[in-house]
Amino acid sequence: MPKNETTFNFPADLLDAQVALHQARHASEEYARTLPWSAEPMTGWEADKQLHSSYRSSKPDSPGYTDEQHTEVARLRAEVLRLSAVVSTHPFWATVEAGKVVEARMRLKHAHEPAADET
């Protein structure tokens, strides 16, 4: 660690909440990849050919999300929001020296990753 970096002693519940937030966000993103491109039924389209390219962007017709898919998207978003609030309003942040909160937040986001010298 460079000399000018501060060491933060994150409480276990904050570390756990941050890991849960990473997992919830990942689950939400992975689920979104399985969904139709439009939440509502939408007609597909094909764009005009672009100058100096043969590529034409297009989308097939989208059936929209099923009721179950809408429900799951809402559940996943609510969990990400809940965990974001747990992390961002944790009492630990009141103990961090003024001017070091951003550094502490960035460290927390990566605290679950192995140190570079451990890999």
Secondary structure, DSSP 8 states (H G I E B T S, - for coil): --TT-------HHHHHHHHHHHHHHHHHHHHHHTS-S-SS-B--EE----TT-----EE--B----HHHHHHHHHHHHHHHHHHHHHHT-GGGGGS-TT-HHHHHHHHHHTTS--GGG-
